[in-house]
Amino acid sequence: MKKNKKETEKALEQLGLKLVADIEKGKNPTIEFSLRTLSNVVFDKQSKKLQLGEKQQQRTFFNVGHAKKFLQTLEVAKVSKSLLDVDKHASLRDVFYMAKRTIPSSNINIVDEQTESDKAIEDLELITGHSRELLNINANKMGSVAGNVIIEDSGDSINWAKLGSGGWSIPSNVENIEFKTVKAKYIIYMEKQAVWERLHEDKFWEKQNCLIVTSQGQTTRGIRRLLQRLHDEFKLPIYVLADFDGWGFYIYSVLKFGSISLAHMSEEHAIPEAKFLGITADDAINYDLKKHFIKLKEVDYTRLKQIADYDWFKKNKEWQRQFKMMKDFGAKLEIQALSSKGITFISEKYLPEKIKKQEFLD
Amino acid sequence: MTDDKSQPIAYELAKKQKEISVAEFFTKNRHLLGFDNRRKALLMAVKEAVDNSLDACEESRVLPEISIEIIHINNFKYRVVIEDNGPGIVKKQIPNIFAKLLYGSKFHSLKQSRGQQGIGISAAVLYGQLTTGRPARILSRVGPKETANYFELNIDTQTNKPMIVREEQKEWNKEHGTRIEIDLEGDYIKGNQSVDEYLKQTAVINPHVTIIYTNPKHEQVIYARATDELPNNAQEIKPHPYGVELGMLLDKLRFTESRTLQSFLTSEFSRVGPGTAKEICENAAVLPSTKPSEVSRDMAEKLIQGIQKTKIISPPTDCLSPIGQELMEKGLRKELRAEFYCATSRPPSVYRGNPFIIEVGIAYGGEIPKDEKANILRFANRVPLLYQEGACSMTQSIMETNWKTYGLNQSGDSVPVGPMVIVVHMSSVWVPFTSESKEAIAHYQEIIKEIKLAVQECGRMLGSYVRKKSKISGQIERANMFEKYIPEVADSLAILTGKKKEGILQGLQKMLVKPEIKQEIIQDDEDDNLYRMEFNKKEENEDSKEEPA
């Protein structure tokens, strides 16, 4: 899926020409693109990835409900074009500030919140068929990686083993990174930055010959693409370490199958072979963590039910068993509950044991 | 006290104990009648004279035409001249009416009128006399065949009797009417609680009155009448038993000509027939055949308890003369430049045996200030109440109404905020004021309930108007929104395609007026016409604006 700058520019121009043609014909200017909701996301059993369905949505200008979004979509298209013209990249935040301006002689801002411009950018990806990175828009750096890997990035050689306590910050666009040497047997991706720091301090990656990767909360696209590349190019298994709750499960789900809102990007992000390492319901029993249970609230139950109903979990007996156990416990667990066994318990006992026994959920 | 030669001290004290004349009482307590400061005194003098004139005109079925002139003499000295076209006053009565406190026809009757106690105008005369030393000048003529009588009057503050300074017959080109001139210490300031405001409000609530007003700055305002229809003549009624108090009952018992308690009850009260009278006596454990003169205080008290226990039908309500929904609205239209008017007139109700009617009107929008608290105009028997707004049950009822339902802003239980004037009018044979200066209506549950119901009726009418308005303004806003968006979209498209912005812009603007596009924008068939009206109006304006350029 390598597309070059020319193609991206062409796609943006196509969008503009189509709308101008509408206007010249006296037709309400309309953009049509795939619907980006759960109802239009299908789980492709072949590829084991989420994909967009057939449903299309229309965005017309002369429509009270659409007008603002229409305006915003064109605004970010304009920003992207201007970035491509001068060969510069901007962050999502930058784009937000570029679009956050007041329309002359009114009190209307084109966007008020970053979520609006972010959404418009995602839509633009779908409309043009070009990813954010190709549109010269990057996300902020979020997340760290450490391990025995040497890469080349923009002409610099970087050794992930020698970057101090912070590790290497993963950029939003990892397309142009070149892996020089990769010495690892597997990758552990974890939800919590704090856990990553623990493992890094314990030199877990060195002792276990692996890579440790984290994000903060939801996994960013840069990280997902990085993991996918390491998995595809070096056949490294990926194990996910997340909280035992609905959100932890979804982090795993996104990594493995792709996300609902970015189903169109699954091809470049999903890693169907990723495995869930923990925390599982069985861990709660085997490692005697029940006393660290956190009672489920209404929202937890709702989220749990949503996840259990996703097509890609629905027929998975092992996962349904986990969901049921959580419901029976009426409780969730955080990764950090393991710290109650001692600060290095996770790096010296829990992880090595689980990996040795290959105790994963698929 | 230690001096044993002396008499008990009580004798000494007795020398100082004597009757206090009402007039003397007034000089010391003028605030009780509303003459507490110069500004208010000026208003009170005008108000008392105007109230009397209007009452007199209506009673004699004359369409009132009243002229008021305030002349600045010097410093804080003002001359107030009020002239009406009323029936006039017979010569003999002039001194008593104008120069004797608590003299009048209204106190003893239960009848809807502006004045009640017979204090008002003589209090103004007394106040003028006390502050300027000048007597009041009265000119009155009762008909074309009689000459007009002229009096200069003072009040003897010791005896509360009129002192005639001068008396003569005069030529007057008016067939009938009365003119009073009082010099007094006052202060003329415009604004709330001013004479100007009082007269304006009087014009609102009395659409059948013409008022010609000249203020001290020689500015003349004429409030012309909006209807030739006089309010119904209010009927006098006997008191209803439920409203009777012990003192009043004892008085009545003493002066009645009836020979038995039963006939006393039937003849002195409304809605009491022989059967009801008997039932009252039974409930009070008093014999119906008792002579009224022999009824003791204890028995009278029992009688009152007996009345409360007896079911008596409500007093007749034809004695009331409300303004009516239609005239109320006319009055508002006449004096307030708003965009929406509504009014409602409640059916009669009763508090403590006194029938009353509540009427409410609302004027909304237009030139009424937007971001201020709603202006509440309170009236009792067609008289504006300008003071003590906070202490009045009318204000309370408005504050306790939920105005948010009707599309206005309101924080907690307070007066709502919005471009609105609320008029509340209470007509009753006896309006329960909280004080003698007649500024606030007392908090009777029955009255508050009626005010709230009336306010709600108007509120609902207002609410549907406000909603419709905001719907239309929403549509206009949406149309405006697209006008703002178009240049932005054109700009983006021009950059994306490299085409000229101007062409794209014009293309989009052309589409904005296409019917099917308009339909998309307004999204509401029902109000399409209203919208179109507003929208076209707007387009016309834009066109005319653009023409010269």
Boltz contact constraints between the chains, C-beta under 6 A:
constraints:
  - contact:
      token1: [A, 12]
      token2: [B, 496]
      max_distance: 6.0
  - contact:
      token1: [A, 16]
      token2: [B, 493]
      max_distance: 6.0
  - contact:
      token1: [A, 16]
      token2: [B, 496]
      max_distance: 6.0
  - contact:
      token1: [A, 16]
      token2: [B, 497]
      max_distance: 6.0
  - contact:
      token1: [A, 17]
      token2: [B, 497]
      max_distance: 6.0
  - contact:
      token1: [A, 19]
      token2: [B, 493]
      max_distance: 6.0
  - contact:
      token1: [A, 20]
      token2: [B, 493]
      max_distance: 6.0
  - contact:
      token1: [A, 20]
      token2: [B, 497]
      max_distance: 6.0
  - contact:
      token1: [A, 20]
      token2: [B, 499]
      max_distance: 6.0
  - contact:
      token1: [A, 23]
      token2: [B, 507]
      max_distance: 6.0
  - contact:
      token1: [A, 62]
      token2: [B, 517]
      max_distance: 6.0
  - contact:
      token1: [A, 62]
      token2: [B, 520]
      max_distance: 6.0
  - contact:
      token1: [A, 63]
      token2: [B, 520]
      max_distance: 6.0
  - contact:
      token1: [A, 64]
      token2: [B, 478]
      max_distance: 6.0
  - contact:
      token1: [A, 64]
      token2: [B, 523]
      max_distance: 6.0
  - contact:
      token1: [A, 67]
      token2: [B, 485]
      max_distance: 6.0
  - contact:
      token1: [A, 71]
      token2: [B, 485]
      max_distance: 6.0
  - contact:
      token1: [A, 71]
      token2: [B, 488]
      max_distance: 6.0
  - contact:
      token1: [A, 74]
      token2: [B, 489]
      max_distance: 6.0
  - contact:
      token1: [A, 74]
      token2: [B, 492]
      max_distance: 6.0
  - contact:
      token1: [A, 77]
      token2: [B, 496]
      max_distance: 6.0
  - contact:
      token1: [A, 78]
      token2: [B, 492]
      max_distance: 6.0
  - contact:
      token1: [A, 78]
      token2: [B, 495]
      max_distance: 6.0
  - contact:
      token1: [A, 81]
      token2: [B, 495]
      max_distance: 6.0
  - contact:
      token1: [A, 81]
      token2: [B, 496]
      max_distance: 6.0
  - contact:
      token1: [A, 103]
      token2: [B, 484]
      max_distance: 6.0
  - contact:
      token1: [A, 103]
      token2: [B, 488]
      max_distance: 6.0
  - contact:
      token1: [A, 106]
      token2: [B, 484]
      max_distance: 6.0
